[in-house]
Amino acid sequence: MTKQSTHRPRLSGISLDRLVAFLDVVETGGIAAAARKRDSDPAQVSRQMTELAASLGTHLFRAGDRTERKLTPAGRQLASTVRDLLSGLEAVRRAEMPGDELLTVGSADSIAAWLLLPLAGTRTLGDKLRLRIATLDDGLHEVESGACDVALLRHDGRWPESLLRRKVGDWGYGLFVPRGLAKSVTEESKLPTLTYAKVTTDPTPLRWLESSLRTTLDVGLECASYHQAVNAVGTGRFAAVLPLPAARELPQAALFPVSAPSSARRSALHLVARRSRFESNASFAASYQALHAALVGLLTESAALTA
């Protein structure tokens, strides 16, 4: 019986150290920063990048750049592959040394505040799974490249085939009015008489309310985050347009619906991960499923509070 041979690519010149050095360059933003992180000489790191590219027979960075945004398609694929490799090696290590599993979850600030932060500080996800929250600039790119393990995203365009997504639920907003002020608001026409706290990082929902009322509202306080806006409503002096899960923190406030205008495109909230990692890493798949179930539960609870 003839033994079948398995073709393996030639890996001459490709070492784990060079791969980690490449990822350091990507994540720190350049040769000099990567050299400082590695306590190495910039010339040595630069030489490693040149030799790695030569071994693979392709360019990893666009000319004159060493940042993640300027990776070539081959460079982006390699960054994702190296992150998967390191994650797999870490999973092997943890199999012999069990401990907490850390999952980096990327999201926009408002979503992280209402859904991820409550989970990060509890045992809802079990005794072993912990969350590290990262704010995203370009969600799809950062998940595809492996900069975060999973992400909570609203996306109106086409989803890349490389990404797995599962719907968490719909992300809605409401107008929260302190109980004392709500007594004077007996009908919608009275809403412009209130003083509002505006969230500068997400002003669009307040504009929706202004559009529906056909007036400009009096903004008496500008807040840098939704947490600040919640506290403003809590003082009893300001109304604010907030994500519906804020009802957990403002149970005494009156709640008025805020709908997006027909011209505004809105999409459901999805939990997104790289399909290849989900299908090849059972531990990661279990963590993804546990997080998804917990997030669905939180949104369902919020919907019940605002019904």
C-alpha positions as CSV (number, residue, x, y, z in Angstrom):
1,M,0.0,0.0,0.0
2,T,1.5,3.3,-1.1
3,K,1.6,6.0,1.6
4,Q,-0.1,9.2,0.3
5,S,2.0,12.3,0.6
6,T,0.6,15.5,1.9
7,H,1.7,18.7,0.3
8,R,2.9,21.3,2.7
9,P,3.9,24.8,1.8
10,R,7.6,25.7,2.2
11,L,8.0,27.7,5.5
12,S,11.6,28.5,5.1
13,G,12.3,31.9,6.7
14,I,8.9,32.0,8.5
15,S,9.4,31.8,12.3
16,L,7.0,32.4,15.1
17,D,9.2,35.3,16.3
18,R,8.9,37.0,12.9
19,L,5.2,36.5,12.8
20,V,4.8,38.0,16.3
21,A,7.1,40.9,15.3
22,F,4.9,41.5,12.3
23,L,1.8,41.7,14.5
24,D,3.6,44.0,16.9
25,V,4.3,46.4,13.9
26,V,0.7,46.2,12.9
27,E,-0.7,46.8,16.4
28,T,1.7,49.5,17.6
29,G,1.6,51.5,14.3
30,G,5.2,51.2,13.1
31,I,8.7,49.8,13.2
32,A,10.0,52.1,15.9
33,A,7.1,51.5,18.3
34,A,7.3,47.8,17.7
35,A,11.0,47.8,18.5
36,R,10.3,49.6,21.8
37,K,7.7,47.1,22.7
38,R,10.0,44.2,21.9
39,D,13.1,45.9,23.5
40,S,14.8,45.5,20.2
41,D,16.6,47.6,17.6
42,P,14.4,49.2,14.8
43,A,16.8,48.0,12.2
44,Q,16.3,44.4,13.3
45,V,12.5,44.6,13.3
46,S,12.7,46.2,9.8
47,R,14.9,43.4,8.6
48,Q,12.5,40.8,10.0
49,M,9.6,42.4,8.1
50,T,11.7,42.4,4.9
51,E,12.7,38.8,5.3
52,L,9.1,37.7,6.2
53,A,7.7,39.4,3.1
54,A,10.4,37.8,1.0
55,S,9.7,34.3,2.4
56,L,6.0,34.7,1.6
57,G,6.7,36.2,-1.8
58,T,4.4,39.1,-1.3
59,H,4.2,42.7,0.0
60,L,2.6,43.0,3.4
61,F,2.5,46.8,3.7
62,R,1.8,49.5,1.2
63,A,4.9,51.5,0.2
64,G,6.0,53.9,2.9
65,D,3.5,52.7,5.6
66,R,3.6,50.3,8.5
67,T,0.2,50.8,10.0
68,E,-2.8,48.4,10.0
69,R,-4.8,50.8,7.8
70,K,-2.2,50.5,5.1
71,L,-1.8,46.8,5.0
72,T,-2.0,45.1,1.7
73,P,-4.8,42.5,1.3
74,A,-2.1,39.8,1.9
75,G,-1.0,41.7,5.0
76,R,-4.5,41.9,6.4
77,Q,-4.9,38.1,5.8
78,L,-1.6,37.4,7.5
79,A,-2.5,39.6,10.5
80,S,-5.8,37.7,10.9
81,T,-4.0,34.3,10.5
82,V,-1.3,35.2,13.1
83,R,-4.0,36.3,15.6
84,D,-5.8,33.0,15.1
85,L,-2.5,31.1,15.5
86,L,-1.7,32.9,18.8
87,S,-5.2,32.4,20.0
88,G,-5.0,28.7,19.2
89,L,-1.7,28.4,21.0
90,E,-3.2,30.1,24.0
91,A,-6.1,27.7,23.9
92,V,-3.7,24.8,24.0
93,R,-1.9,26.4,27.0
94,R,-5.2,27.0,28.8
95,A,-6.3,23.4,28.3
96,E,-3.5,22.4,30.7
97,M,-3.7,25.5,32.9
98,P,-7.5,26.3,33.2
99,G,-8.4,29.8,34.2
100,D,-10.6,32.7,33.2
101,E,-11.1,33.2,29.4
102,L,-10.9,36.8,28.3
103,L,-13.0,37.9,25.3
104,T,-12.3,41.3,23.7
105,V,-15.7,42.7,22.5
106,G,-15.8,45.8,20.3
107,S,-18.7,48.1,20.1
108,A,-19.8,51.7,19.7
109,D,-19.8,53.6,23.0
110,S,-23.6,53.8,23.5
111,I,-24.1,50.0,22.9
112,A,-21.1,49.1,25.2
113,A,-22.5,51.3,28.0
114,W,-25.9,49.7,28.1
115,L,-25.3,46.1,27.2
116,L,-21.6,45.1,27.7
117,L,-20.7,47.0,30.9
118,P,-23.5,45.4,32.9
119,L,-22.2,41.9,31.8
120,A,-18.6,42.8,32.3
121,G,-19.1,43.1,36.1
122,T,-21.3,40.1,36.8
123,R,-21.2,36.3,36.7
124,T,-24.0,36.2,34.1
125,L,-21.6,34.7,31.6
126,G,-20.4,32.0,34.0
127,D,-17.5,31.6,36.3
128,K,-14.7,31.5,33.6
129,L,-15.7,34.0,30.9
130,R,-14.6,37.7,31.3
131,L,-15.1,40.6,28.9
132,R,-12.7,43.3,27.8
133,I,-14.5,46.2,26.0
134,A,-13.0,48.1,23.1
135,T,-14.4,51.1,21.3
136,L,-14.5,50.5,17.5
137,D,-13.7,52.9,14.7
138,D,-14.4,50.6,11.8
139,G,-16.3,47.6,13.1
140,L,-16.2,45.2,10.2
141,H,-12.5,45.9,9.5
142,E,-11.5,45.4,13.1
143,V,-13.4,42.1,13.4
144,E,-12.0,40.8,10.1
145,S,-8.5,41.7,11.1
146,G,-8.8,40.1,14.5
147,A,-8.3,43.4,16.4
148,C,-11.2,42.2,18.6
149,D,-12.7,38.8,19.2
150,V,-16.3,39.7,18.6
151,A,-18.3,42.9,18.0
152,L,-21.7,44.3,18.5
153,L,-22.6,46.0,15.2
154,R,-25.4,47.7,13.3
155,H,-24.6,47.6,9.6
156,D,-26.8,48.6,6.7
157,G,-24.6,47.2,3.8
158,R,-23.5,43.8,2.7
159,W,-21.9,41.5,5.3
160,P,-18.6,39.9,4.3
161,E,-18.8,36.2,3.9
162,S,-15.9,35.8,6.3
163,L,-18.0,37.0,9.2
164,L,-20.5,35.1,11.2
165,R,-23.4,37.2,12.6
166,R,-26.4,36.5,14.9
167,K,-29.1,39.0,15.6
168,V,-29.3,40.2,19.2
169,G,-32.3,42.5,18.8
170,D,-33.5,45.9,17.8
171,W,-31.8,49.0,19.3
172,G,-34.3,51.6,20.0
173,Y,-34.5,55.0,21.8
174,G,-36.9,56.8,24.0
175,L,-37.4,60.2,25.6
176,F,-36.9,59.9,29.4
177,V,-38.6,62.7,31.4
178,P,-38.1,63.0,35.2
179,R,-41.4,62.3,37.0
180,G,-41.6,65.9,38.4
181,L,-41.3,67.4,34.9
182,A,-43.6,64.8,33.4
183,K,-46.5,66.2,35.4
184,S,-46.5,69.3,33.3
185,V,-46.2,67.4,30.0
186,T,-49.8,66.2,29.5
187,E,-49.5,66.0,25.7
188,E,-46.8,65.8,23.1
189,S,-47.1,69.5,22.2
190,K,-45.7,70.3,25.6
191,L,-42.4,68.5,25.0
192,P,-40.7,71.6,23.6
193,T,-41.2,73.3,26.9
194,L,-38.7,71.0,28.6
195,T,-34.9,71.5,29.0
196,Y,-32.8,68.7,27.4
197,A,-29.5,67.0,28.1
198,K,-27.8,66.3,24.7
199,V,-25.3,63.4,24.2
200,T,-22.7,65.0,22.0
201,T,-21.3,61.6,20.9
202,D,-24.7,60.4,19.6
203,P,-26.9,63.5,18.7
204,T,-28.9,61.9,16.0
205,P,-31.8,60.5,18.2
206,L,-32.4,64.0,19.6
207,R,-32.6,65.3,16.0
208,W,-35.2,62.7,15.3
209,L,-37.3,64.0,18.2
210,E,-36.9,67.6,16.9
211,S,-37.9,66.5,13.4
212,S,-41.1,64.8,14.7
213,L,-42.0,67.9,16.8
214,R,-40.9,70.3,14.0
215,T,-39.0,72.5,16.4
216,T,-35.6,73.1,17.9
217,L,-35.4,71.9,21.5
218,D,-33.8,73.8,24.3
219,V,-30.5,72.0,25.2
220,G,-29.4,73.1,28.7
221,L,-26.6,70.6,29.2
222,E,-24.2,68.8,26.8
223,C,-23.0,65.4,28.0
224,A,-20.0,63.4,26.7
225,S,-21.6,60.0,27.4
226,Y,-24.9,58.4,28.0
227,H,-24.0,57.8,31.6
228,Q,-23.7,61.5,32.1
229,A,-27.1,62.0,30.5
230,V,-28.7,59.4,32.8
231,N,-27.3,61.3,35.8
232,A,-28.7,64.5,34.3
233,V,-32.2,63.0,34.1
234,G,-31.7,61.7,37.6
235,T,-31.3,65.3,38.9
236,G,-34.9,66.0,37.9
237,R,-34.0,69.0,35.8
238,F,-33.4,67.6,32.3
239,A,-35.1,65.3,29.8
240,A,-33.0,63.2,27.5
241,V,-33.3,60.9,24.5
242,L,-31.6,57.6,25.6
243,P,-31.3,54.0,24.5
244,L,-34.3,52.0,25.8
245,P,-32.1,49.9,28.2
246,A,-31.7,53.1,30.3
247,A,-35.1,52.2,31.8
248,R,-33.2,49.8,34.1
249,E,-31.5,52.8,35.6
250,L,-34.4,55.3,35.4
251,P,-37.4,53.2,36.5
252,Q,-39.3,56.3,37.8
253,A,-38.9,58.4,34.7
254,A,-41.8,58.9,32.2
255,L,-40.9,57.4,28.8
256,F,-42.1,58.7,25.5
257,P,-41.4,56.8,22.2
258,V,-38.8,58.3,19.8
259,S,-39.0,56.9,16.2
260,A,-36.6,57.3,13.4
261,P,-37.9,59.3,10.4
262,S,-38.8,57.2,7.4
263,S,-35.7,58.6,5.6
264,A,-33.3,57.2,8.3
265,R,-32.0,53.7,7.7
266,R,-32.0,51.6,10.9
267,S,-30.8,48.0,11.3
268,A,-30.8,45.4,14.0
269,L,-28.0,44.8,16.4
270,H,-25.8,41.7,15.6
271,L,-23.1,39.9,17.4
272,V,-20.3,39.4,14.9
273,A,-17.2,37.1,14.8
274,R,-14.9,35.6,12.2
275,R,-16.5,32.5,10.8
276,S,-13.2,30.6,10.6
277,R,-12.4,31.0,14.2
278,F,-16.0,30.1,15.3
279,E,-15.9,26.9,13.2
280,S,-12.3,25.8,14.3
281,N,-12.3,26.8,18.0
282,A,-14.9,25.0,20.1
283,S,-14.0,27.1,23.2
284,F,-14.4,30.3,21.4
285,A,-17.7,29.1,19.8
286,A,-19.1,28.3,23.3
287,S,-18.0,31.8,24.6
288,Y,-19.7,33.5,21.6
289,Q,-22.9,31.6,22.2
290,A,-22.9,32.4,25.9
291,L,-22.4,36.1,25.2
292,H,-25.1,36.1,22.5
293,A,-27.6,34.5,24.9
294,A,-26.8,37.0,27.7
295,L,-27.2,40.0,25.3
296,V,-30.5,38.7,24.0
297,G,-31.7,38.3,27.6
298,L,-30.7,41.9,28.4
299,L,-32.5,43.4,25.4
300,T,-35.6,41.3,26.1
301,E,-35.6,42.5,29.7
302,S,-35.3,46.1,28.5
303,A,-38.2,45.6,26.1
304,A,-40.3,44.3,28.9
305,L,-39.5,47.4,31.1
306,T,-40.5,49.8,28.3
307,A,-43.6,47.9,27.1
